[in-house]
């Protein structure tokens, strides 16, 4: 089963790249970073912005992956591999791109940023600790963004026009609700920029993985009952 899921994930990833559906969310993310972060800014603040912006962008990638495949092609693939494997492969492909972006933005910000924390911070955190915290926070946001995208598209929502506002609403809630792992991870980076004390968001990462696993299990089970 794992081999088939990997094959369908590669297939969906190739479709996404060939359809250029990855380009709008990628450019939007780069534009947000260019506008929000200036060369020489404190590293932790930039990492917080980069992580938070990745959540709605990750949801956008899910929509791009699911929309990239023609209906006839999807029907053939479902007949061969089954709806559960096909949908799980699509979600795995959608997660791959924001994870790559997470690594890329941490490397870029680590290269172009100035001091690790704000000038008035009491502590002097290590660069490696800030980069690790920023990377894990970005992964947390990527995981929850994929969850938001999965819940806002087929087979959960069968009417396309509602998908975008639902995805945006879920993304905003995951960013602003205090109990959300994404909110806690981003808030930790912002607080670390002020205080100079970095807390690596391991707990938030575990919670995000658990939430994504539970959400995707429900979504793929629904895909099995609602074959397209």
N, C-alpha and C positions, 0 to 999 in steps of 0.2 A: 504493500500500500504506500509505503514511504517513497518508493521509486516512482510510482505513478503521480503522486502529489508533486514531487520534484520536477517531473517532466511537464506537468500542466503549469507549474509556476514559471518554468523557463519559457514555455509557449506564450503565456500571458505577458511575461516581461518583454519578449520579442515583439509581440503585437503592440504593446505600449510604446516601445521605442520607434517602431516603424510608423505608427499612426501620428507621432509627434504630440500625442495627448499629454506627454510629460512636460512639454515646453512651457505652457502657461503657468502651472504651479511652480515650476523651477524658477522662471523669470520673476514671478511674484515674490518668491522667497529671497532671491538675490537682491531685488529692489528694496525689500524691507530692511535687509541687512545694510545695504549701501546708504539708505536714508537714516537709519537708526543708529548706526555705529560709525564713528569717525576714527581714522588712523591715529593712534596714540591714546585713545580712551582707555579707562580702566578695564582690565580683562574680565572680571567677574560680572560687571554690568552688561557688557556685550554678550557674554555667554547666556545670561538670563534672557535677554531679548531674543537671541537666536533660538534658544530652546522653546520659549513661548510661541514664537512665530511658526515653529515647525508643526505645532499641533493641527491648526486648520489646514495647513499645506498637506499634511499627511492624509487628512480626510479627503482632500481634493484628489490626491493620487489614487485613492480607492475608486472614486467615481470615474477617473480616467481609465483605469484598468478594466472595470466592468463595462464601460461604454465602448472600449476599443474593439471588442470582438463582435462581428456580425452575428445576427440571430441564427442564421442557417449554420454557420460554423460552430456556434455554441451548441446547437442541437446535436450535431454530429459528435462533438466531443463528449457531451453528456451521455449519449448512447453508448460510447465506447468505455469511458472511464467512470461514469456515474456522476450525478449532480453534486454529491458531497465532496468527492475528490476535486472536481472541477472548481467548485467555489472556494474550497480551502486553498487550492493552488493559486487562484486569483488573489486572495487576500495575502498570501505569502509573497506574491510578486509585488503587490501594492506596498507591503512593508519594506521590501528590499531597498527601494529608492530613497525614502526618508532616512533609513539607517545610514545609507551612503552619504546623504546630505549632512546628517548629524556629525559624522566623522570629518567631512570636508569643512564644515563651518567652524568646528573646534580648532582644526589645524590652521585655518585662515585667520581666525581671531587670535590664536596664540602667536602667530607670526606678525600681525599688524598692530596689536594692542600695546598700550604703554604699561603702566604699573599694574600689578595684580589687583589691588584694592583701591578704593578712593583715597585721595591724599590725606584726608583727616582720619582714616581708620587707625584704631589703636594697635591692631595686630599687623604682622607682616607675613601673610600666608605664602607658602611655597607655590611656585608656578605649576608643578606637577599635580598638586592637590586641587588647584583651581580647575585645571584642564580635565582631570578625572571627574570632578563634580559636575562640570559643564557637559561632559560627554554623557554621563549617566542621566542627567536631567533632560538632555536632548532625546535620549533613547526613551525615557519615560513619556515624553510628549509625543514622540513618534508612535509608540505603542497605543496610547490613548487616542491619538488622531485616527489611526487605522480602525480602532473600535468605533469611533464616532462615524466614520465613513461607512463601515459595515452595517451599522444600525440604521443609516439614512439612505440605503439603496436596496436593490433587489437582493434577496427575496422578501426582506422585511417590509419595504415600501414598494408597492407595485405600480404606483403612479409617479412618473418621473419628475413633474414640476415641484413636488413637495420635497424632493431629496435635498436640494441645495439649502433652502431655509432650515430644514431639520438638521443638516450637517453643521451649518453655521451656529445654530442654537446649542447643539450638543458640545461643539468645540468651545464656545464661549463659557458654557457652564463648567466644563472640565478645567478651564483656566481660572475661573473666578471663585468657584465654590471652595471654601477652605478645607473641606475634607478630601478633596481630590488630590491624588498623588502628584498630578502635574502642577497644581497650584502650590503644593508644599515644596516641590523641587525647585520651581522658579523662584518662589519666595525665599527659599534658602540661599540661592545665589545672590539675590538682591540684598538680603541681610548681610551676607558675607562681604559684599562690596563695601558696606558701611562700617562693619565691625572688624573685618580682617580675619574672622574666625570661620573657616570653611568646614561644612559638614557634608560629607559625601552621601548622596541620597540612596543608600542601599535599600532601606525599607520601602521607599517610594517605588523603586524599581521592581521589587518583589510584588508589591500590590498591583502595579500596572500590568505585570505579566499575568497575574492571576485574573484580573479583570478582563484582559484581552482574551485569555484562554476560555473563560466562562462565556464571554460574549460571542466569540467565534464558534464555540460549540453549539450555542443556541441558533446562531445564524445558519450554519451548515446543516444542522438538523432540519431547520425550516426549508432549506434548499432541497433537501431530500423529499420533503412532502409537497413542495411546490415546483416540480420540474418544469423548466421552460421549453 
